[in-house]
Amino acid sequence: MVQPVFFHHTEWPETNQALLRAAWRDRRFPAKFHYLTPLQAHRWLAVHRAHSPSRTDPGCLDIYDRIFTRAAEAVPGEAVQLCGLGSGGGMKDARFLSALDSVGASARYVPCDASPTLALISAGRARASAPRRIIRPFVADLSAMEDQESFWREGGPEQERQIFSLLGMVPNLDPGPILAKLAAWSQPGDLLVVSANLAPGPDAEAGCRAVLPQYANRETEDWLRSILEDAGLPREQIRIGFGIERSPTEPRLFRIFARAFALTDLEMPAYPDLVPWKQGEPFDLFYSNRFTPGLFTDLLNERGWSATAQELAPSGEEGVWLVTRNKDSQQPIPGLDS
C-alpha cells in the first residue's frame, strides 16, 4: 500500500541541518534530535518498553483509558479528528481511537511527530484496528510550528471536532509556550488530553531522585549516545551523567537532565570549522520535567486551559488531564461537566 506523509517546513533537511549545526555550536541538543533517525527511534522505543510506567505499571495505563473514555463520552456519534502531537509509537493514541470507535464517533487521525519513523509506526498501529480510517501522518517540529489550523481541519466535515493529544511531550519542552500555543490553535468544542510526568510524594526534588533510575540506565544512555555516534565521536571518550536541577524557565519546576562530557579534546567530524569540544566541557543532551499535580494544573490555568478531568497513577509518577479552553468554560461542552 502507499501511505502519503506530510512534511512541515520545520522538518525540511535544510532546516534541520541549520538547527543541528547550532546545537553542536551551543552544546545543547533540542529534544527532537534524539528521535529523527530510524536507529534513534527504535532505541527510544526500547527505553519506553523497559522503563516507561505506562508500559511497566498496569495502574498507569489505566488512567489513560479512563481519560480516553471520558473524552469519547463527550463526542458520541460525532465526526472527530484525533491529532496525536508527538505521537511516538502510537500505543496510547491507538487506545484513544478505540475509545472513540466504541461510542460511534467517526474518527480521522493525524499522527504528528518530528520522526518520520515514529509517525509511520503510529499510523500503522492505528490502521491495524480500522483499515479504512483516514490517517494523515504529519512530520513536524511542534515547538517551532506556527498556526496549522488549515492542516488540522483540511478535508474534514464542517462540524468535525478536533481532539488534540499531547502525551509524553510536555516533559521535554518548555511547558508554558507549548500550552499557550495549543490554546491559540483550539476552537470552541475542541478538546485536549495532556499528560505529565510527576515527581511522586510531597517533596518534588525527592520525588525526582526516586524516579531517576528510569533515566540513569543502559537503555537511555545508548539512546542518547546515538546522536554522538552519528557524528563520528568515539564512545569511549565521552561520559554521560544524569542529575536533577530546577528548570531555568520555570523555577517552580524540577527536571532530570543528562549531560555529556568530553574526556579529551574532540574535533567535530561533521563540522570541522566549529570550536572543538574541550575536555570536561558539558554538553546538554536531554531533560525531562517532573511536575506535581498542583503545579501542572496551575500551568494549565495560566496558559488558557481549564481541567475537566484528572487521573493520577497510583504510583504518583504520571498524570493525565482532559481540558478545554478557559474562555469557553462558561459554555459547557455537551457530554462534559461544566
MARTORKE-814090 format. One record per residue (C-alpha): residue number from 1; residue in one letter; x, y, z. Coordinates in steps of 0.001 Angstrom, whole numbers, plus 524288, in hexadecimal, padded with zeros to 5 digits. Layout:
N
+-----+--------+-------+-------+-------+
! num ! residu !     x !     y !     z !
+-----+--------+-------+-------+-------+
! NUM !      A !     X !     Y !     Z !
...
+-----+--------+-------+-------+-------+
//
This chain:
338
+-----+--------+-------+-------+-------+
! num ! residu !     x !     y !     z !
+-----+--------+-------+-------+-------+
!   1 !      M ! 80000 ! 80000 ! 80000 !
!   2 !      V ! 803E9 ! 80E34 ! 7FE78 !
!   3 !      Q ! 80374 ! 8174C ! 80A41 !
!   4 !      P ! 804CE ! 825E5 ! 8076E !
!   5 !      V ! 80CB4 ! 82D21 ! 811C4 !
!   6 !      F ! 80C1A ! 83BDC ! 813A2 !
!   7 !      F ! 8184A ! 8438C ! 8175F !
!   8 !      H ! 817E4 ! 850E8 ! 81DD7 !
!   9 !      H ! 822D6 ! 85A3F ! 81A2C !
!  10 !      T ! 8282A ! 85918 ! 82812 !
!  11 !      E ! 82C9D ! 84B64 ! 82463 !
!  12 !      W ! 8324E ! 84E2F ! 816FA !
!  13 !      P ! 84083 ! 849AE ! 815C3 !
!  14 !      E ! 84641 ! 8574F ! 814BF !
!  15 !      T ! 83ECC ! 85BB6 ! 820DC !
!  16 !      N ! 8438B ! 85032 ! 828E2 !
!  17 !      Q ! 85173 ! 851BA ! 8240A !
!  18 !      A ! 851E3 ! 85FE1 ! 82874 !
!  19 !      L ! 84C0F ! 85C79 ! 835BE !
!  20 !      L ! 85543 ! 85104 ! 83788 !
!  21 !      R ! 860EB ! 85976 ! 8347C !
!  22 !      A ! 85C3E ! 8635E ! 83E84 !
!  23 !      A ! 85A4F ! 8586D ! 84879 !
!  24 !      W ! 86855 ! 853DD ! 846EA !
!  25 !      R ! 86D31 ! 861D8 ! 847F3 !
!  26 !      D ! 86503 ! 86500 ! 85405 !
!  27 !      R ! 8675D ! 857B9 ! 85A79 !
!  28 !      R ! 858CB ! 85585 ! 85C44 !
!  29 !      F ! 8501B ! 84C14 ! 854B6 !
!  30 !      P ! 8419C ! 84EED ! 852B7 !
!  31 !      A ! 839B4 ! 842FC ! 85683 !
!  32 !      K ! 83585 ! 83FC6 ! 848AE !
!  33 !      F ! 84350 ! 83C39 ! 8447D !
!  34 !      H ! 84295 ! 82FCD ! 84CA4 !
!  35 !      Y ! 83774 ! 82A22 ! 84475 !
!  36 !      L ! 83A0C ! 82D6D ! 83632 !
!  37 !      T ! 84162 ! 82198 ! 830F5 !
!  38 !      P ! 83BF5 ! 813AE ! 830C2 !
!  39 !      L ! 846A1 ! 80F42 ! 83A53 !
!  40 !      Q ! 84352 ! 81A2C ! 843DE !
!  41 !      A ! 834C7 ! 81735 ! 842DC !
!  42 !      H ! 83684 ! 808BF ! 84573 !
!  43 !      R ! 83FF7 ! 80B15 ! 850B4 !
!  44 !      W ! 835FE ! 81462 ! 856A4 !
!  45 !      L ! 82B72 ! 809F1 ! 85543 !
!  46 !      A ! 83473 ! 800B3 ! 85CAD !
!  47 !      V ! 835AD ! 80AC1 ! 867A5 !
!  48 !      H ! 826EF ! 80C57 ! 867E5 !
!  49 !      R ! 82486 ! 7FDB3 ! 8689E !
!  50 !      A ! 82E4F ! 7FBD3 ! 873A3 !
!  51 !      H ! 82C0C ! 807C7 ! 87C1F !
!  52 !      S ! 81F98 ! 80F42 ! 87909 !
!  53 !      P ! 8153F ! 80D8D ! 883BD !
!  54 !      S ! 80AE0 ! 80CB3 ! 87924 !
!  55 !      R ! 81183 ! 80029 ! 87498 !
!  56 !      T ! 81623 ! 7FAAF ! 881A1 !
!  57 !      D ! 80B01 ! 7FEA9 ! 88AC7 !
!  58 !      P ! 7FD2F ! 7F9FD ! 88755 !
!  59 !      G ! 7F789 ! 8040C ! 89094 !
!  60 !      C ! 7FDD6 ! 80ECF ! 88894 !
!  61 !      L ! 7F7EE ! 80A6B ! 87BAF !
!  62 !      D ! 7EA8C ! 809CE ! 88228 !
!  63 !      I ! 7EA78 ! 81874 ! 8848B !
!  64 !      Y ! 7EBBB ! 81AEB ! 875F6 !
!  65 !      D ! 7E084 ! 811CD ! 872C0 !
!  66 !      R ! 7D7D0 ! 818E2 ! 87C92 !
!  67 !      I ! 7DAF3 ! 8262C ! 876C7 !
!  68 !      F ! 7D93E ! 8210D ! 868DE !
!  69 !      T ! 7CBF4 ! 81BAC ! 86CAC !
!  70 !      R ! 7C834 ! 828A9 ! 872B8 !
!  71 !      A ! 7CC21 ! 8300E ! 8666D !
!  72 !      A ! 7C512 ! 82657 ! 85DA1 !
!  73 !      E ! 7B894 ! 827C6 ! 86592 !
!  74 !      A ! 7B87E ! 83633 ! 861B4 !
!  75 !      V ! 7B7CE ! 8332E ! 8530F !
!  76 !      P ! 7AECC ! 82753 ! 8510B !
!  77 !      G ! 7ABBD ! 8252B ! 842C2 !
!  78 !      E ! 7B2AD ! 831AD ! 83E95 !
!  79 !      A ! 7BCF2 ! 83467 ! 83447 !
!  80 !      V ! 7C9EA ! 8369A ! 83B22 !
!  81 !      Q ! 7D849 ! 836DA ! 837F2 !
!  82 !      L ! 7E2A0 ! 8327B ! 84199 !
!  83 !      C ! 7EF1E ! 83A51 ! 83FCF !
!  84 !      G ! 7F9C6 ! 832C1 ! 846D7 !
!  85 !      L ! 80408 ! 83D1C ! 849A0 !
!  86 !      G ! 810C5 ! 835FE ! 84C0E !
!  87 !      S ! 80A3B ! 82914 ! 848F2 !
!  88 !      G ! 8165C ! 820E9 ! 84BF6 !
!  89 !      G ! 81371 ! 81284 ! 84A28 !
!  90 !      G ! 804D0 ! 8154F ! 84988 !
!  91 !      M ! 800D6 ! 80B95 ! 85416 !
!  92 !      K ! 7F8F3 ! 81563 ! 85C24 !
!  93 !      D ! 7F2F3 ! 81BC3 ! 8502D !
!  94 !      A ! 7EE87 ! 80E63 ! 84B70 !
!  95 !      R ! 7E785 ! 80C30 ! 8585A !
!  96 !      F ! 7E18C ! 819C7 ! 85756 !
!  97 !      L ! 7DC92 ! 816AF ! 849A9 !
!  98 !      S ! 7D69C ! 80A0C ! 84EA4 !
!  99 !      A ! 7CF46 ! 811BF ! 8590B !
! 100 !      L ! 7CA2B ! 81B09 ! 84EA0 !
! 101 !      D ! 7C61A ! 80F99 ! 845F8 !
! 102 !      S ! 7BEBD ! 80996 ! 85159 !
! 103 !      V ! 7B567 ! 81531 ! 85216 !
! 104 !      G ! 7B324 ! 81590 ! 84379 !
! 105 !      A ! 7BB89 ! 8217E ! 840EF !
! 106 !      S ! 7C0C2 ! 82271 ! 8331B !
! 107 !      A ! 7CF25 ! 824F9 ! 835D3 !
! 108 !      R ! 7D9C9 ! 82961 ! 82CA0 !
! 109 !      Y ! 7E7B9 ! 8292B ! 831DC !
! 110 !      V ! 7F3D2 ! 831B7 ! 83047 !
! 111 !      P ! 7FFE6 ! 82B93 ! 83685 !
! 112 !      C ! 808FC ! 83753 ! 837AA !
! 113 !      D ! 8172B ! 83534 ! 83B6B !
! 114 !      A ! 8249E ! 83AA6 ! 8386D !
! 115 !      S ! 828AE ! 82CCC ! 834BA !
! 116 !      P ! 82397 ! 82763 ! 827C0 !
! 117 !      T ! 825ED ! 819BB ! 82D24 !
! 118 !      L ! 81D7A ! 81C0A ! 83923 !
! 119 !      A ! 812BE ! 822DD ! 8316D !
! 120 !      L ! 811DB ! 81701 ! 82883 !
! 121 !      I ! 81243 ! 80D59 ! 833DF !
! 122 !      S ! 806FC ! 814D5 ! 83A10 !
! 123 !      A ! 7FF78 ! 81496 ! 82D38 !
! 124 !      G ! 80166 ! 805FD ! 82BCB !
! 125 !      R ! 7FCDE ! 80347 ! 839A3 !
! 126 !      A ! 7F08E ! 80B5C ! 83792 !
! 127 !      R ! 7ED99 ! 804FC ! 82A8B !
! 128 !      A ! 7EEC4 ! 7F73D ! 8302D !
! 129 !      S ! 7E1C3 ! 7F8C4 ! 83742 !
! 130 !      A ! 7DAD7 ! 800BC ! 82CC2 !
! 131 !      P ! 7E05B ! 7FE8F ! 81F0F !
! 132 !      R ! 7D723 ! 80885 ! 818F4 !
! 133 !      R ! 7DA4D ! 8139D ! 8225D !
! 134 !      I ! 7DF4B ! 8202B ! 81C25 !
! 135 !      I ! 7ED22 ! 82220 ! 82143 !
! 136 !      R ! 7F635 ! 82D59 ! 81DB5 !
! 137 !      P ! 803D7 ! 82BEB ! 8239C !
! 138 !      F ! 809A5 ! 83966 ! 825D5 !
! 139 !      V ! 81845 ! 83B60 ! 8282C !
! 140 !      A ! 81A41 ! 8483B ! 82F48 !
! 141 !      D ! 8219B ! 84EFB ! 83A44 !
! 142 !      L ! 816B4 ! 85240 ! 843C1 !
! 143 !      S ! 81EC3 ! 85C3B ! 84B39 !
! 144 !      A ! 821B7 ! 86402 ! 83ED2 !
! 145 !      M ! 814AB ! 8630F ! 837C9 !
! 146 !      E ! 80BD2 ! 86EAD ! 835FA !
! 147 !      D ! 7FD05 ! 86DB2 ! 834B8 !
! 148 !      Q ! 7F9F2 ! 86174 ! 82CD6 !
! 149 !      E ! 7EB2D ! 8623B ! 82DD8 !
! 150 !      S ! 7E994 ! 860F4 ! 81F22 !
! 151 !      F ! 7F0AB ! 853E7 ! 81F46 !
! 152 !      W ! 7E9EF ! 84E4F ! 82B48 !
! 153 !      R ! 7DC6E ! 850FB ! 825B8 !
! 154 !      E ! 7DF3C ! 84E74 ! 81765 !
! 155 !      G ! 7D654 ! 84487 ! 81100 !
! 156 !      G ! 7CD53 ! 842B6 ! 81CA7 !
! 157 !      P ! 7BECF ! 845B3 ! 81DAD !
! 158 !      E ! 7BAF5 ! 85348 ! 82225 !
! 159 !      Q ! 7B6A1 ! 84EDD ! 82FB1 !
! 160 !      E ! 7C279 ! 8463E ! 8324D !
! 161 !      R ! 7C838 ! 847EB ! 83FF6 !
! 162 !      Q ! 7D6D9 ! 847E3 ! 841DE !
! 163 !      I ! 7DC29 ! 83FF7 ! 84D2C !
! 164 !      F ! 7EA7E ! 842A6 ! 84FE7 !
! 165 !      S ! 7F274 ! 838B6 ! 8577F !
! 166 !      L ! 7FF30 ! 83D92 ! 85D5A !
! 167 !      L ! 80449 ! 83160 ! 86402 !
! 168 !      G ! 81245 ! 83076 ! 868C4 !
! 169 !      M ! 8160F ! 83D6E ! 86273 !
! 170 !      V ! 814FE ! 847A0 ! 86D42 !
! 171 !      P ! 8203F ! 84180 ! 874F3 !
! 172 !      N ! 829C8 ! 8448C ! 869EA !
! 173 !      L ! 82520 ! 8523A ! 86659 !
! 174 !      D ! 823F7 ! 85F5D ! 86D0F !
! 175 !      P ! 8160F ! 85D29 ! 87223 !
! 176 !      G ! 810DE ! 86B12 ! 871FA !
! 177 !      P ! 812AD ! 86E45 ! 86382 !
! 178 !      I ! 80DAE ! 8612A ! 85E7E !
! 179 !      L ! 8014C ! 861B0 ! 866CA !
! 180 !      A ! 7FEC4 ! 86FB3 ! 86270 !
! 181 !      K ! 800E6 ! 86BE8 ! 85441 !
! 182 !      L ! 7F6EF ! 860FB ! 854FB !
! 183 !      A ! 7ED0D ! 86A22 ! 85B53 !
! 184 !      A ! 7EEB0 ! 87340 ! 84FB8 !
! 185 !      W ! 7ECC5 ! 867FB ! 8461E !
! 186 !      S ! 7E04C ! 862D1 ! 84C41 !
! 187 !      Q ! 7D255 ! 866F5 ! 84954 !
! 188 !      P ! 7C5D6 ! 865D3 ! 8515D !
! 189 !      G ! 7C297 ! 85778 ! 8529F !
! 190 !      D ! 7D085 ! 852A7 ! 850CC !
! 191 !      L ! 7D68A ! 84A3C ! 85B7C !
! 192 !      L ! 7E453 ! 847F8 ! 86059 !
! 193 !      V ! 7E958 ! 83C11 ! 86798 !
! 194 !      V ! 7F6BC ! 83EDA ! 86D62 !
! 195 !      S ! 7FFB4 ! 836D8 ! 87607 !
! 196 !      A ! 80A9E ! 83A91 ! 87F50 !
! 197 !      N ! 8157A ! 83312 ! 885D8 !
! 198 !      L ! 8145E ! 83539 ! 89477 !
! 199 !      A ! 81DB6 ! 835D1 ! 89FE1 !
! 200 !      P ! 81719 ! 82CA6 ! 8A9A1 !
! 201 !      G ! 81535 ! 8308A ! 8B7BB !
! 202 !      P ! 81472 ! 83D97 ! 8BEDE !
! 203 !      D ! 8227B ! 841AE ! 8BBD9 !
! 204 !      A ! 8246C ! 843EF ! 8AD44 !
! 205 !      E ! 8333E ! 8431C ! 8AD9D !
! 206 !      A ! 832C2 ! 83676 ! 8B574 !
! 207 !      G ! 8289A ! 8314C ! 8ABF3 !
! 208 !      C ! 831F2 ! 833E1 ! 8A0BA !
! 209 !      R ! 83C8D ! 82C30 ! 8A7BF !
! 210 !      A ! 832FF ! 820E3 ! 8A95B !
! 211 !      V ! 83084 ! 81FE5 ! 89AA4 !
! 212 !      L ! 83E78 ! 822DD ! 8965E !
! 213 !      P ! 84129 ! 8144F ! 89382 !
! 214 !      Q ! 8371B ! 8152E ! 88878 !
! 215 !      Y ! 84117 ! 81DEF ! 881B4 !
! 216 !      A ! 84E6A ! 81A1B ! 886F1 !
! 217 !      N ! 84F12 ! 80CC0 ! 8806C !
! 218 !      R ! 85588 ! 805D1 ! 8750E !
! 219 !      E ! 84A04 ! 806CA ! 86BA5 !
! 220 !      T ! 8489F ! 8157C ! 86D56 !
! 221 !      E ! 85736 ! 817CA ! 86C3C !
! 222 !      D ! 857EB ! 80FAB ! 85FAD !
! 223 !      W ! 84CAD ! 81794 ! 85A10 !
! 224 !      L ! 852AD ! 824BA ! 85D99 !
! 225 !      R ! 85FE7 ! 8209C ! 8583E !
! 226 !      S ! 859F5 ! 81E3F ! 84AD2 !
! 227 !      I ! 85B4D ! 82C56 ! 84681 !
! 228 !      L ! 86980 ! 82CC4 ! 84B17 !
! 229 !      E ! 86C9F ! 82024 ! 84403 !
! 230 !      D ! 86613 ! 82531 ! 8379D !
! 231 !      A ! 86F90 ! 8309F ! 837FC !
! 232 !      G ! 87B25 ! 8275D ! 83881 !
! 233 !      L ! 87EFF ! 82A55 ! 8468E !
! 234 !      P ! 885BA ! 81F12 ! 84DA7 !
! 235 !      R ! 87D5A ! 818C0 ! 85812 !
! 236 !      E ! 888A2 ! 81612 ! 8613E !
! 237 !      Q ! 88C6A ! 82477 ! 861BB !
! 238 !      I ! 87F38 ! 82983 ! 8664B !
! 239 !      R ! 878DE ! 82813 ! 873A7 !
! 240 !      I ! 86A4E ! 82A35 ! 875E8 !
! 241 !      G ! 8655A ! 82E4E ! 88346 !
! 242 !      F ! 85778 ! 82FF3 ! 8888E !
! 243 !      G ! 852C7 ! 83950 ! 89305 !
! 244 !      I ! 847DC ! 84208 ! 89837 !
! 245 !      E ! 84670 ! 850D2 ! 89728 !
! 246 !      R ! 83C4F ! 85BA1 ! 8970F !
! 247 !      S ! 8370C ! 85F7B ! 889C7 !
! 248 !      P ! 83DA5 ! 86BFF ! 884EF !
! 249 !      T ! 830BD ! 870C1 ! 87F07 !
! 250 !      E ! 8273F ! 86C56 ! 889B9 !
! 251 !      P ! 82D7F ! 86D3F ! 8974E !
! 252 !      R ! 82210 ! 86610 ! 89DB3 !
! 253 !      L ! 825C2 ! 85A0E ! 895D9 !
! 254 !      F ! 83051 ! 84FB4 ! 897C3 !
! 255 !      R ! 8359E ! 847DE ! 88C77 !
! 256 !      I ! 83EA2 ! 83C5B ! 88A18 !
! 257 !      F ! 849AA ! 83EF0 ! 880A2 !
! 258 !      A ! 85411 ! 8378D ! 87919 !
! 259 !      R ! 86104 ! 83DFD ! 875B1 !
! 260 !      A ! 86C7F ! 838F7 ! 86DF9 !
! 261 !      F ! 87AA3 ! 83C40 ! 87133 !
! 262 !      A ! 88653 ! 83AA2 ! 86854 !
! 263 !      L ! 89144 ! 832F5 ! 86EC8 !
! 264 !      T ! 89B01 ! 83940 ! 86574 !
! 265 !      D ! 89AA8 ! 84443 ! 85B84 !
! 266 !      L ! 8923E ! 83FB2 ! 8500E !
! 267 !      E ! 8910B ! 844DB ! 84249 !
! 268 !      M ! 8838F ! 8453B ! 83C1C !
! 269 !      P ! 884A9 ! 83C2B ! 8304D !
! 270 !      A ! 877FA ! 8412B ! 82A50 !
! 271 !      Y ! 87B68 ! 84F79 ! 82CDE !
! 272 !      P ! 88A3F ! 85100 ! 82C66 !
! 273 !      D ! 88927 ! 85FE8 ! 82C5F !
! 274 !      L ! 8829B ! 8603C ! 839BE !
! 275 !      V ! 88A25 ! 86201 ! 84666 !
! 276 !      P ! 88E93 ! 8549D ! 84B65 !
! 277 !      W ! 88771 ! 84E98 ! 856DF !
! 278 !      K ! 890DB ! 8510C ! 86216 !
! 279 !      Q ! 89419 ! 8470A ! 86C8B !
! 280 !      G ! 88A7D ! 84828 ! 877DD !
! 281 !      E ! 8815E ! 8515C ! 87081 !
! 282 !      P ! 872F1 ! 84E08 ! 87303 !
! 283 !      F ! 869CA ! 84B33 ! 867C1 !
! 284 !      D ! 85B3A ! 84B91 ! 86AE8 !
! 285 !      L ! 8552C ! 83F6A ! 864E2 !
! 286 !      F ! 847B1 ! 83E1A ! 86AC5 !
! 287 !      Y ! 83E59 ! 84230 ! 8758B !
! 288 !      S ! 83162 ! 83D5B ! 87ADB !
! 289 !      N ! 82883 ! 84622 ! 882E1 !
! 290 !      R ! 82244 ! 83FBE ! 88ED1 !
! 291 !      F ! 8162E ! 846EB ! 89388 !
! 292 !      T ! 80D95 ! 8464A ! 89F79 !
! 293 !      P ! 7FF03 ! 84526 ! 89C83 !
! 294 !      G ! 7FC53 ! 85275 ! 8A275 !
! 295 !      L ! 8070D ! 85933 ! 89AC2 !
! 296 !      F ! 802AF ! 85329 ! 88DFC !
! 297 !      T ! 7F48E ! 85723 ! 89052 !
! 298 !      D ! 7F941 ! 864F6 ! 89344 !
! 299 !      L ! 8010C ! 86545 ! 88695 !
! 300 !      L ! 7F515 ! 860E1 ! 87F04 !
! 301 !      N ! 7ECF1 ! 86BC9 ! 88506 !
! 302 !      E ! 7F779 ! 875F5 ! 882AB !
! 303 !      R ! 7F871 ! 8723D ! 8744A !
! 304 !      G ! 7EA0C ! 8725D ! 870E4 !
! 305 !      W ! 7E4CB ! 864FC ! 874C4 !
! 306 !      S ! 7DAEE ! 85FB9 ! 87E87 !
! 307 !      A ! 7DBF0 ! 851BF ! 8833E !
! 308 !      T ! 7CF70 ! 849DA ! 881A1 !
! 309 !      A ! 7D51F ! 83D0A ! 8868C !
! 310 !      Q ! 7E1D9 ! 83894 ! 88CBB !
! 311 !      E ! 7E73D ! 82AE9 ! 88EE6 !
! 312 !      L ! 7F375 ! 827E6 ! 896C0 !
! 313 !      A ! 7FACF ! 81B05 ! 896B9 !
! 314 !      P ! 7FAA0 ! 813E9 ! 8A3DE !
! 315 !      S ! 80977 ! 814E0 ! 8A403 !
! 316 !      G ! 808A5 ! 823B7 ! 8A31B !
! 317 !      E ! 811FF ! 8238C ! 89785 !
! 318 !      E ! 808E2 ! 8277A ! 88C83 !
! 319 !      G ! 7FC79 ! 82F58 ! 88A5D !
! 320 !      V ! 7F34E ! 83231 ! 87F17 !
! 321 !      W ! 7E974 ! 83D38 ! 87D91 !
! 322 !      L ! 7DDA4 ! 83FD2 ! 874CB !
! 323 !      V ! 7DCBF ! 84E7D ! 872AC !
! 324 !      T ! 7D576 ! 8591B ! 86B44 !
! 325 !      R ! 7D8BC ! 8675D ! 868DD !
! 326 !      N ! 7D637 ! 87074 ! 8744D !
! 327 !      K ! 7CE7A ! 87A44 ! 86C70 !
! 328 !      D ! 7C4BD ! 86FA8 ! 868CA !
! 329 !      S ! 7C31D ! 86A91 ! 8769A !
! 330 !      Q ! 7B68B ! 87241 ! 87891 !
! 331 !      Q ! 7B06D ! 86AE7 ! 86D37 !
! 332 !      P ! 7B115 ! 85C61 ! 870D8 !
! 333 !      I ! 7B46B ! 8532D ! 865CD !
! 334 !      P ! 7A98A ! 84905 ! 8643A !
! 335 !      G ! 7AD69 ! 83C86 ! 86B0D !
! 336 !      L ! 7B6BD ! 84319 ! 8748D !
! 337 !      D ! 7B454 ! 84915 ! 881D2 !
! 338 !      S ! 7B4AB ! 857DA ! 88295 !
+-----+--------+-------+-------+-------+
//
